């Protein structure tokens, strides 16, 4: 296992320095899920769109670790800000026998960032096919946001 991150702030990788190899090697039937999502997203086009939109949303993304684990796994650990709110993220990628990304799990923390991401993506995708995976209405209006806590 090789770490490509560093605890030395001068050596930390940013989104400008790092592009996920797996994003261009998605299996046609790839799936993705995460704490900010309701359900499992399916298909390379949908997963690629969501990942690219998320990367555009993240501010000050700094990678702590990227590397293989086990025989067919890959991890990313990074910090970022979502609309100014500090967020930590762990991405787990499972490869299939062809070496393509078959399944992704993306976990944001803390919970306030999970909910913020779900709301922002729900607003972005409102009225489209990806909207059903995120918070798109005020039915969660009583759930605290970072600014209201």
N, C-alpha and C positions, 0 to 999 in steps of 0.2 A: 504494500500500500504506500502510495506516495502522496505527501501533502504538497499542495501548490500554494497554500496560504502561509501566513506568517503572523506571529504575535507581535512582531516588530512593525509599528505603524508605518515606517518608511518603506517597508517591503510588502505591505498588503496589496493584494490585487483588487482592482476595481472592475466594473462592468466594461470599461474601455479596454482593459487588458485581457478579459476573459470572455469567450463565447462558448456556450455549452456544446460540446461535440455532438451530443445526442439529439440536439434540436434538428440537425440535418440528417439524422439516421433514425427517424421514427418509423416503427412498424405501421403498416397500413391500418391495423386494428388496435393501435395503441390506446391505452386507457389512462386517465388521470383523475386523481381525487385529492381532496385536502380538507382541512378543518373549516376553511372558508366557503366550501362548496356543499351543496345539497345534491347528492347523487354522484355518479361516475361519468365523466366526460369521455366520449369515445371518438376515435378517428384522428388520423394524422393532421388533417387540415384544422379541425377544431382545437386540438391540443397545441399545435404550433401557434395559432392565433392567440390563444389565451396566454401562452408563455411570452410571446412578443409584446402583448399588451401589458402584461405584468411588469416586464423588464422596463418598459417605457414609463410606468407609474413609479417604480422604485427610484428614490433619490439617494445619492451617496452610498451606493451599493459597494460593500467591501467584503471580499471573500476571505474567510478564515481557513477553509479547507475544501479541496476538491480531490477526489481520488476513488480508486476501486476498493470494493470490499467483497470478500468471498469470491466465488467463481463467476458470478454474473451480475454483480451489483456495483453501483456507483453512487457516491454521496457528494452533496454540495452543502456547505454551511456558510451562511453569510449574514451580515447585518445591513440594514438599509433604513430609510425613512419613507413612510407613506403619508403624504400630506403633512410632513414635519414630525410625525409620530415615530419614535424609535421602534424598530421591528427586527426580530431575529427570525431567520428562516432556515429550515432543513429540508433539502430535496433528496428523495430516495429514487433512484432509477434502477429498474430491473431490466436486464437485457435478455432477449430471446436467444435461441441457438444460432441465429444468423448474426448476432452481435448488435441487433437493432434495439432501440428503446421500446420495451413492451408495456411497461407500467410505471407511472410516476406517482409519487405521493409528495405533496408539498404542505408543510406545516409551518404556519406563522405563529408567533407568540410576541407579546402577551395576548390575552383574549381580546383586549380592546383593539389590537391591530388586526386580529382575525375578523372581527365584526366590521371594522373600517374597510378592510380590503373587500369583504363581501358586499358592502353597501356601494363602494366606488365602482366595482365591477358590475353590480346590478344596474346602476345608473348608466354606465357605459353601454351595456348590452340590452337595455330596456327595449322591448318590442321585437327583439331578435331571438334566434334559436338558442343562444347561450344564456339568455336572461333567467331561465328556469333553474339554473345552478346557483344563483346568487340572490341576495336580498334586493327585491325590486319594489317594495311597497313600504308604507308606514306602519305595517303591522308589528314591526319591531322598534317602533319609535320610543318605547319606554326602556329599551336596553341602553345602558350608559355608553356614551362615546368618550374618547379620550378627553375632549374639550369639556365635557360635562361632569367628569369625575373629580 
